[in-house]
Amino acid sequence: MSGITRRMLMAGAAGLGAAMAMPRWLHASMQIGDWQLDTLSDGNLMLPADFILGPMPADEVAPILARNGIAPGEPLTPPCNVTLLRGQGRVVLFDAGSGLAFQPSVGELPDALFALGVDPADVTDVVFTHAHPDHLWGALDDFDEAMFYNARHYMGAGELAYWRDPETMNSIGAARQAFAIGAARRLEMLGDMVESFDDGNEVLPGVTAVLTPGHTPGHMSFAVGNAMILGDAIGNHHVGFEAPGLLSGSDQDQTMAAETRLTLLDRIVADDLTVVGFHLPGGGIGRAERMDGAYRFVQDG
């Protein structure tokens, strides 16, 4: 398969600019044993506030938003942090970003990789937390071929079965039908490049799958040493930590997702884990601290 994209065709001319833009795309870094973990920006989403906050009691949410500098009703612009893990002869991406077909404010992962000196051909493994557009759609390049054409791709068995099931389009609801169509098409194009795994499996050496369902039916997080790569199991730094039991409009099974957040936050604090969140600020690396019967996100650095 061709690994050339329009972005790559422009890479020679853009090289100097990309190098100068490194701080924009390379968000945060940490060392985990012999693994180097970096988070790279794929841009940010543009969401109406109700997409997340719609089911939540306004009086409970208002002081949380105020503490976090978010005005009532203003659009939410969560960052998209793709995790890059390098070591043991592997170059691993957790999720593949949005590509160029989702929102105009995302799709920057190829530029971020280029700025870091990583070619798509270098990527050995792509491990998906789930199959929503901002996590899966960037797995194909501008010509509908595999962006990371030398890589093995991995998705949890339940998640993979859900998005490959033709009935999902009919059951997911009108607001998310495009998600189902887009996921099914991309998974069909990737074909047998995608392998499945189950909860508790060691997907790669030192990378263990942790089932965290609710945001999607088979959503997975990943334990790597003393870190937990969250995906969207905790999808923001405000209500997701300070009111984790509230139902969020962004989750497909809102009740299950709230239960997952509460269980996951208890584990994170009890085990003193570093968290790496796809939509958390400042590159997404930090920790959870108990606060007034709930939690708060404390960004590293």
N, C-alpha and C positions, 0 to 999 in steps of 0.2 A: 504494500500500500504506500502511496505517496505520503510523505510527511511534510510536504511544502505547503505553506499557507501564504495568503497575501501579506500577512504580517512579516513572515520570514523573507519573502521576496524584497521587502523594504528594509530588512535588518541591517544591511551594510551601510546604507545611508543614515539609518537611525542610530547606529551604534554609540556614537558619542553622546547623543541626547539621552539614550537609555542609561548609560553609565552615570551621567549626571543626575538622573532621576532615581537612582537606587534607593535613597531614603524613603521616597514615596511608596515604592513597591515592596521593599524588605521591611516588614513591620517589626518583628521581634524574633529573638533567638534564645535558645537554651541548649545545654549539653545534657544528655541522658546516657550515662555510661559512655559507650563508644559511638552513640548516635548523635549527630548534629541535627537539631530541630529548628527550622525557620518557618515563620508564617509569612506568606506572600499575599499581597492585595490583588483581588480580582475586581476591585472597585467597590461600589456600595449599591444597595437596593434603594428604591424609592417606593415607600408603602404608605397608604392611607392609615391613619392612626387606628381606625376601627379594625383593620386587618388583624391586629394583635389585641387591642384593648376593647373591642366591641362587646364581648360577653362580661366584662369586668365592672363591678360597681364603681361608678365615677368618684364617689366620695372616698373610697379606699385608695384608688389609683392616683388621685390628684396630688397628695403630698409626696408620693414616690416620684412622680414625674417632676415636681418642683425641685426636689432634692437633686435630681439628675439633669436639671437645666432644660427640660423639655416642656414647651408651652402646650396648654390644652388644645387638642385638635390639630396641632401641626403635623405635617407628614414625618414619618420616621425614616431615617436614612442609615440603617445598620450596615456596618462594613462587612465585607466578605473576605475572610481570612483562610486561604488554602494552606494547609500544613505540608511542608516538605521535610522529609526525614532522610538523612544520608548517613551511610555507614555500612559496615559488613558487606561491602561490595554492591550495595543497593542504593537506588535513588527512588524514593517512594513518595507518591502524592496521596494525600487523603482528600478525596474529592477532586473534581476536574474543572470547577468553575462553571460559568454560565455560557461561555461562547458569546457569539454576537447576535443571537436570535431572541434573546429574552428581554432585557432592558438596556437602554443606551448608556446607563451609568455603570455597567459591568462588562466583563469580557476582557479584562486586562492581564489575566494570568500569563498568556504567552509572552507579553512584554516584560512581566516581572521575572519570569524564568530567564529570558534573554539577558536582562540586566544583571542577573546573578551568574551568568555564564553556563546555564543549564539548557541544553538543547532538548526538544521533545524526544529525540532519538535516545537520549541518555536515561530516560525514565524507565525503570525496570518493573515497577509495580504501581498500579492505581487502585486504592482501596476506598470504596464508597461507604459513607455513613448512611446515605439514603438516596432516592432517585428524584428529588425535587429539581426544578430547572437550574437553580444556582449551584447545584452540586454535581449534576450529571451532564448537562447539555454541552459543556465544553469538552467532552470526551471525543467529539467529532470536530474535524477542522472545517475550513471554509468550503471544502469540496466534498463534504459528507463522508470523509474517510477518517480512520482512527487518528486522532491527534498524537497519541502516544503509542505509536505503531509497533514498537518493540516491547511494550509492557504487557504483563499479565494484569487483568482487571478482576477485582474481587468485589462481590456484593453478598450480603446476608441472604440465606436461602429463602426466608420468608418474604423479604423485600423484593427479591428478584422475581419470585413467583407472582407476587401481587401485581407488579407493573407489567409483567408479560401476559397476564390473564386478560383476555378480551372483555370480560365482564366488568373490569375495573372502570372502564370509561363510562359505563352505564350507572355504576353505583357510587362514584366518587362525588357527584354533584356538579351542577353546571359551572360553578365558579372555578372548579379545578379540572374540568375536562381537558383543557389544553395541556395541563401537566401530564395527564395520563397518555394523551396522544403523543406528546413529545418524548416521554420516557419510553413508550413502547417502540417508537420508531428508532430511537438511538440504540436501544438494547438489541433490536433486530439487526441494525447495521453492524454492531460490534460482534454479534453472533457468538461463536464459540471462543472468542477472546475473553469472555466473562466466565469466571468460575465462582461457585457459591461456597459458603461456609456457614457454620452454626454458632450459636451462643457458646462462649467458652473456648472455642477453637483458637489455637495459635495460628493466626492467618499468615504471619511471617515470623521468623525467629525473634522472640521478645515482644511481639505485638499480639495481644489477646483481645478477642472480640467480647464485648459486653452488650447484651441486648438491652436497649433503652427505648421501648416502643411507646407509641402514642402520637408523636409528631407525624410519623408514618407508621404503618403496621409493623414493619420489620426494621425500624431504625436501629443502627448499631453505633456505639461508642467504642473506643479502643484504649486499653491500658498499655502504656509503654513505660516501664520502670516506675518512677514515682509520679508520672503524669497521666492525665486522662484526656484524650482527644474527644471532645463532646459532640461534634457535629452540631445539630440543632436540638439536642436533648434539653439544653438550657439555651434558649434562643436570643436572650438579650441580657443586659447588665442591670436593668432596673426592676421591672415587675418579676422577671424570671428568678431573681435572687431574693428580693425583698417581700414578694408575695407569691412564692412558688406554688402554693395550693390553689390559686385562682385559675379559672379556665381561660385559655388563650385561644383567640380566633385563628391563630396561625397553625394550630394543631388539628390533625384529621380526627383523632379520637381525643377530645379535650380532657375527659376525665382520666383516661389512662395516662396521658402525658403529664398531668399534674401529679399523679401518684409516682410516676417515674422521676420527676424533678425532685420530689421530697426524698425519695429513697436515695437518689444519686447524690444529692447535697449532703445527706447524712454520712454517706460513705466517704465523700471527698473530705469533709471536715475530720471525721474519725481517723482516716488514714493519712491525713495531712498531704493530700495530693495537690500538685500543680494542675490547673485546668488550662486547656487550649480550646477556645470556643470559636466557632466559625463566624458568629455575629457579635462577638464581644469587642470592646474598644481597645485601641492602642496595640493592635496586633493579636489580641485575644488571649495572651498568656497572663495568668495571675493565679489567685487563690480565692477561696470562699471563707468568709469569717462569719461567725454567729453574731446576730445583731437583733436585739429586741424581739426575740422569739422567732426570727427568720434568719436571713443571711445578707451579706453584701459582697459584691465583687471588688477585690483589691487588685489593681493592675500591677504587674511586675515593673520595677524600675520607677 
